[in-house]
């Protein structure tokens, strides 16, 4: 059986989706101004707070990654390293929370 490649249309040019992140508009939580310009520990602490990430640490990790994606090539390497370090701090904190929290068991009602 032969496979056929489909022809690319003008709306789907090579590399057309490279800057998808610049078109994203969000009305979700907003971290305080200049949060991403601080050291990794401060960024991690801020992003882990319930005020900034009400849905939990995972939300803070995603916001940092979104910022990195949004900055693209204009983000200096040193700043990117610091933000990646903040992500690792939050990931470790999330891992610790998951291992230390008691396992929730579903209880069954009385059998009929």
Backbone as a chain_set.jsonl record, in Angstrom:
{"seq": "XXXXXXXXXXXXXXXXXXXXXXXXXXXXXXXXXXXXXXXXXXXXXXXXXXXXXXXXXXXXXXXXXXXXXXXXXXXXXXXXXXXXXXXXXXXXXXXXXXXXXXXXXXXXXXXX", "coords": {"N": [[0.836, -1.168, 0.0], [0.699, 2.13, -0.912], [1.762, 5.227, 0.443], [0.503, 8.522, 0.529], [1.475, 11.865, 0.337], [-0.052, 14.77, 1.499], [-0.894, 17.798, -0.142], [0.375, 20.915, 0.827], [-1.546, 23.637, 1.937], [-2.124, 27.146, 1.344], [-2.786, 28.268, 3.766], [-1.475, 26.726, 5.564], [1.393, 26.945, 5.744], [4.893, 26.083, 5.751], [6.307, 26.395, 8.907], [4.454, 28.253, 9.766], [3.171, 28.178, 12.208], [5.007, 28.828, 14.133], [5.126, 30.966, 15.917], [2.95, 30.751, 17.698], [2.395, 31.33, 20.322], [2.405, 34.077, 20.616], [-0.06, 34.944, 19.837], [-1.814, 34.253, 21.817], [-4.266, 35.115, 24.109], [-5.07, 35.839, 27.391], [-7.067, 35.763, 30.355], [-6.523, 34.875, 32.794], [-5.071, 34.274, 36.055], [-2.772, 36.75, 37.183], [0.627, 37.121, 37.672], [2.538, 39.111, 40.037], [3.982, 42.227, 38.911], [7.104, 42.174, 37.21], [7.889, 39.71, 38.253], [9.158, 37.595, 36.913], [11.694, 38.494, 36.558], [13.238, 38.085, 38.712], [15.222, 36.199, 41.167], [15.487, 32.561, 41.077], [14.414, 31.226, 43.368], [12.689, 33.149, 44.471], [10.904, 33.535, 42.338], [9.8, 30.956, 42.197], [8.602, 30.759, 44.761], [6.705, 32.819, 44.604], [5.115, 31.98, 42.426], [4.057, 29.662, 43.466], [2.252, 30.474, 45.315], [-1.099, 30.699, 46.578], [-2.541, 32.885, 45.791], [-1.52, 33.671, 43.308], [-1.456, 31.255, 41.865], [-4.11, 29.712, 42.034], [-5.04, 27.15, 41.446], [-3.062, 25.446, 42.112], [0.391, 24.205, 42.315], [1.144, 23.17, 39.839], [-0.076, 24.852, 38.025], [1.44, 27.167, 38.351], [3.908, 26.271, 37.371], [3.243, 25.884, 34.694], [2.709, 28.548, 33.979], [5.248, 29.716, 34.147], [6.559, 28.285, 32.115], [5.029, 29.131, 29.958], [5.729, 31.838, 29.919], [8.437, 31.604, 29.202], [8.159, 30.472, 26.649], [6.758, 32.538, 25.405], [8.581, 34.642, 25.446], [10.531, 33.686, 23.765], [13.21, 33.748, 21.415], [14.283, 36.1, 22.271], [14.756, 36.018, 24.951], [17.273, 36.202, 27.307], [19.989, 33.868, 27.792], [20.91, 33.461, 30.437], [18.732, 34.334, 31.971], [16.8, 32.515, 31.125], [17.898, 30.141, 32.128], [17.649, 30.645, 34.866], [14.853, 30.751, 35.134], [14.201, 28.16, 34.358], [15.359, 26.838, 36.477], [13.684, 27.709, 38.527], [11.361, 26.412, 37.74], [12.167, 23.735, 38.152], [12.45, 23.759, 40.949], [9.781, 24.151, 41.725], [8.658, 21.827, 40.608], [9.895, 19.856, 42.146], [8.866, 20.525, 44.651], [6.184, 20.013, 44.172], [6.304, 17.252, 43.725], [7.099, 16.397, 46.277], [4.841, 17.152, 47.75], [2.931, 15.435, 46.685], [3.892, 12.93, 47.461], [3.869, 13.073, 50.233], [1.277, 13.646, 50.95], [-1.676, 12.215, 52.299], [-3.017, 9.223, 50.949], [-5.989, 9.292, 49.182], [-8.821, 7.431, 49.667], [-11.489, 5.888, 48.061], [-14.571, 5.426, 49.527], [-16.918, 2.909, 49.969], [-20.391, 2.805, 50.093], [-22.86, 1.291, 52.283], [-23.487, -2.056, 51.375], [-26.176, -3.201, 49.382]], "CA": [[0.0, 0.0, 0.0], [1.508, 3.34, -1.015], [1.27, 6.366, 1.217], [0.512, 9.762, -0.24], [1.588, 13.102, 1.108], [-1.024, 15.768, 1.072], [-0.323, 19.074, -0.561], [0.162, 21.982, 1.808], [-2.326, 24.769, 1.447], [-1.513, 28.435, 1.686], [-3.028, 28.579, 5.18], [-0.636, 25.864, 6.382], [2.753, 27.02, 5.216], [5.945, 25.598, 6.649], [6.722, 27.367, 9.908], [3.428, 29.259, 10.036], [2.734, 28.13, 13.601], [6.165, 28.995, 15.006], [4.882, 31.989, 16.931], [1.594, 30.581, 18.181], [2.254, 31.868, 21.667], [2.181, 35.526, 20.578], [-1.47, 35.213, 19.601], [-2.617, 33.813, 22.954], [-4.76, 36.152, 25.01], [-5.594, 35.161, 28.57], [-7.584, 36.581, 31.447], [-6.329, 34.093, 34.01], [-4.377, 34.988, 37.119], [-1.605, 37.509, 36.759], [1.646, 37.252, 38.72], [2.945, 40.507, 40.24], [4.877, 42.804, 37.91], [8.539, 41.862, 37.282], [8.137, 38.449, 38.949], [10.057, 36.743, 36.148], [13.023, 39.102, 36.52], [13.871, 37.848, 40.019], [15.956, 34.939, 41.287], [14.659, 31.361, 40.942], [13.685, 30.934, 44.602], [11.607, 34.132, 44.591], [9.924, 33.211, 41.294], [9.118, 29.724, 42.619], [7.757, 31.071, 45.92], [5.591, 33.641, 44.129], [4.244, 31.187, 41.561], [3.428, 28.615, 44.27], [1.259, 31.05, 46.223], [-2.499, 30.498, 46.197], [-3.031, 34.109, 45.168], [-1.088, 33.663, 41.912], [-1.814, 29.962, 41.268], [-5.14, 29.127, 42.892], [-5.271, 25.745, 41.121], [-1.949, 24.645, 42.59], [1.751, 24.408, 41.846], [1.194, 22.854, 38.409], [-0.467, 26.065, 37.308], [2.608, 28.05, 38.394], [4.902, 25.714, 36.449], [2.774, 26.187, 33.332], [2.867, 29.985, 33.728], [6.671, 29.964, 33.882], [6.849, 27.761, 30.781], [4.363, 30.03, 29.017], [6.564, 33.038, 29.826], [9.628, 31.235, 28.43], [7.729, 30.338, 25.253], [6.343, 33.847, 24.902], [9.779, 35.457, 25.242], [11.198, 33.147, 22.588], [14.65, 33.92, 21.241], [14.746, 37.345, 22.888], [15.053, 35.763, 26.359], [18.697, 35.897, 27.5], [20.274, 32.513, 28.27], [21.01, 33.467, 31.9], [17.363, 34.463, 32.487], [16.131, 31.246, 30.855], [18.422, 29.178, 33.105], [17.054, 30.967, 36.171], [13.443, 30.361, 35.089], [14.175, 26.696, 34.34], [15.671, 26.451, 37.857], [12.443, 27.946, 39.281], [10.468, 25.308, 37.385], [12.642, 22.528, 38.839], [12.112, 23.935, 42.367], [8.346, 23.905, 41.855], [8.398, 20.42, 40.318], [10.317, 19.094, 43.324], [7.879, 20.819, 45.702], [4.967, 19.293, 43.792], [6.592, 15.842, 43.957], [7.074, 16.183, 47.735], [3.445, 17.246, 48.188], [2.214, 14.232, 46.265], [4.334, 11.756, 48.221], [3.565, 13.246, 51.653], [-0.152, 13.771, 51.22], [-2.266, 10.895, 52.499], [-3.763, 8.723, 49.79], [-7.441, 9.349, 49.379], [-9.466, 6.204, 49.245], [-12.936, 5.986, 47.877], [-15.274, 4.512, 50.419], [-18.18, 2.41, 49.429], [-21.519, 2.835, 51.028], [-23.303, -0.054, 52.679], [-23.977, -2.841, 50.236], [-27.621, -3.464, 49.521]], "C": [[0.889, 1.243, 0.0], [0.9, 4.446, -0.163], [1.415, 7.627, 0.377], [0.639, 10.94, 0.698], [0.551, 14.074, 0.589], [-0.304, 17.064, 0.741], [-0.623, 20.132, 0.502], [-0.612, 23.121, 1.18], [-1.657, 26.057, 1.882], [-1.725, 28.797, 3.15], [-2.149, 27.744, 6.101], [0.777, 25.819, 5.798], [3.745, 26.487, 6.239], [6.333, 26.708, 7.616], [5.671, 28.402, 10.262], [2.989, 29.278, 11.494], [3.89, 28.303, 14.58], [5.891, 29.966, 16.146], [3.449, 31.942, 17.456], [1.365, 31.288, 19.498], [1.977, 33.377, 21.652], [0.716, 35.869, 20.36], [-2.368, 34.84, 20.764], [-2.989, 35.005, 23.816], [-5.4, 35.428, 26.191], [-6.09, 36.164, 29.601], [-7.471, 35.816, 32.755], [-5.576, 34.922, 35.04], [-3.114, 35.672, 36.584], [-0.601, 37.571, 37.902], [2.021, 38.721, 38.882], [3.966, 40.953, 39.19], [6.343, 42.465, 38.218], [8.86, 40.584, 38.065], [9.209, 37.64, 38.239], [11.454, 37.323, 35.998], [13.8, 38.866, 37.818], [14.583, 36.507, 40.037], [14.976, 33.76, 41.334], [13.821, 31.078, 42.19], [12.49, 31.866, 44.774], [10.513, 33.848, 43.572], [9.118, 31.986, 41.723], [8.159, 30.002, 43.779], [6.515, 31.852, 45.482], [4.602, 32.802, 43.336], [3.527, 30.078, 42.326], [2.325, 29.161, 45.171], [-0.154, 30.852, 45.68], [-3.069, 31.726, 45.489], [-2.708, 34.132, 43.668], [-1.548, 32.397, 41.201], [-2.868, 29.267, 42.12], [-5.4, 27.645, 42.619], [-4.089, 24.86, 41.502], [-0.631, 24.934, 41.9], [1.874, 24.143, 40.343], [0.849, 24.053, 37.556], [0.697, 27.057, 37.257], [3.696, 27.588, 37.437], [4.516, 26.047, 35.016], [2.928, 27.662, 33.001], [4.318, 30.342, 33.433], [7.023, 29.486, 32.478], [6.229, 28.641, 29.709], [5.198, 31.295, 28.822], [7.805, 32.759, 28.991], [9.27, 31.13, 26.948], [7.413, 31.695, 24.638], [7.561, 34.724, 24.601], [10.561, 34.985, 24.022], [12.691, 33.397, 22.582], [15.177, 35.182, 21.915], [15.082, 37.179, 24.374], [16.529, 35.419, 26.516], [18.895, 34.516, 28.129], [20.319, 32.447, 29.796], [19.62, 33.534, 32.537], [16.612, 33.148, 32.286], [16.597, 30.179, 31.837], [17.78, 29.389, 34.476], [15.583, 30.532, 36.217], [13.302, 28.834, 35.059], [14.475, 26.159, 35.751], [14.435, 26.629, 38.737], [11.437, 26.835, 38.993], [10.871, 24.027, 38.109], [12.311, 22.584, 40.339], [10.638, 23.613, 42.586], [7.997, 22.444, 41.586], [8.773, 19.543, 41.503], [9.321, 19.297, 44.475], [6.581, 20.055, 45.427], [5.135, 17.792, 44.052], [6.51, 15.517, 45.451], [5.647, 16.222, 48.261], [2.685, 15.969, 47.862], [2.621, 13.015, 47.079], [3.972, 11.859, 49.698], [2.084, 13.36, 51.957], [-0.758, 12.378, 51.366], [-3.078, 10.491, 51.274], [-5.246, 8.763, 50.11], [-8.042, 8.065, 48.837], [-10.953, 6.461, 49.094], [-13.588, 4.963, 48.806], [-16.58, 4.111, 49.772], [-19.239, 2.506, 50.521], [-21.903, 1.419, 51.399], [-23.857, -0.807, 51.47], [-25.424, -3.222, 50.47], [-27.978, -4.888, 49.262]], "O": [[1.759, 1.369, 0.862], [-0.32, 4.578, -0.066], [2.361, 7.76, -0.399], [-0.023, 10.996, 1.734], [0.315, 14.177, -0.615], [0.757, 17.367, 1.286], [-1.742, 20.221, 1.007], [-0.362, 23.514, 0.041], [-0.732, 26.048, 2.695], [-0.935, 29.55, 3.721], [-2.08, 28.02, 7.298], [1.271, 24.76, 5.412], [3.466, 26.448, 7.438], [6.647, 27.824, 7.201], [5.967, 29.347, 10.994], [2.484, 30.294, 11.97], [3.754, 27.953, 15.752], [6.402, 29.772, 17.249], [2.814, 32.981, 17.635], [0.272, 31.789, 19.763], [1.372, 33.897, 22.589], [0.294, 36.983, 20.671], [-3.573, 35.084, 20.708], [-2.134, 35.803, 24.201], [-6.189, 34.503, 25.999], [-5.581, 37.281, 29.693], [-8.215, 36.066, 33.702], [-5.463, 36.14, 34.901], [-2.486, 35.195, 35.639], [-0.94, 38.027, 38.994], [1.839, 39.504, 37.949], [4.717, 40.137, 38.655], [6.753, 42.475, 39.379], [9.999, 40.401, 38.495], [10.078, 37.059, 38.889], [12.313, 36.703, 35.372], [14.898, 39.394, 37.991], [14.558, 35.766, 39.055], [13.787, 33.94, 41.597], [12.647, 30.727, 42.079], [11.409, 31.433, 45.173], [9.328, 33.91, 43.899], [7.891, 31.983, 41.622], [7.025, 29.524, 43.771], [5.406, 31.573, 45.94], [3.392, 32.896, 43.545], [2.487, 29.601, 41.875], [1.545, 28.39, 45.731], [-0.369, 30.841, 44.468], [-3.984, 31.604, 44.674], [-3.53, 34.564, 42.859], [-1.985, 32.459, 40.052], [-2.551, 28.329, 42.852], [-5.933, 26.951, 43.485], [-4.108, 23.656, 41.244], [-0.544, 25.79, 41.02], [2.633, 24.826, 39.655], [1.421, 24.246, 36.483], [0.913, 27.71, 36.237], [4.333, 28.404, 36.77], [5.362, 26.445, 34.216], [3.244, 28.005, 31.861], [4.59, 31.175, 32.568], [7.704, 30.19, 31.733], [6.839, 28.873, 28.665], [5.359, 31.77, 27.698], [8.189, 33.582, 28.16], [9.993, 31.64, 26.093], [7.763, 31.964, 23.489], [7.569, 35.461, 23.615], [11.18, 35.79, 23.326], [13.358, 33.275, 23.609], [16.385, 35.322, 22.109], [15.63, 38.093, 24.99], [16.998, 34.446, 25.925], [18.059, 34.057, 28.908], [19.824, 31.488, 30.388], [19.363, 32.86, 33.535], [15.873, 32.713, 33.169], [15.785, 29.396, 32.33], [17.415, 28.43, 35.157], [15.125, 30.005, 37.23], [12.385, 28.283, 35.667], [13.91, 25.147, 36.165], [14.165, 25.792, 39.599], [10.742, 26.371, 39.898], [10.013, 23.311, 38.624], [11.936, 21.571, 40.929], [10.285, 22.89, 43.518], [7.135, 21.88, 42.259], [8.057, 18.597, 41.831], [8.981, 18.349, 45.183], [5.96, 19.519, 46.345], [4.214, 17.139, 44.542], [5.934, 14.503, 45.846], [5.278, 15.421, 49.12], [1.892, 15.484, 48.669], [1.787, 12.154, 47.362], [3.786, 10.834, 50.355], [1.674, 13.187, 53.104], [-0.389, 11.461, 50.632], [-3.739, 11.32, 50.648], [-5.688, 8.324, 51.172], [-7.797, 7.673, 47.696], [-11.575, 7.157, 49.896], [-13.196, 3.797, 48.853], [-17.244, 4.91, 49.111], [-18.972, 2.306, 51.706], [-21.332, 0.458, 50.884], [-24.597, -0.253, 50.656], [-25.841, -3.521, 51.589], [-29.15, -5.254, 49.342]]}, "num_chains": 1, "name": "protein.A"}
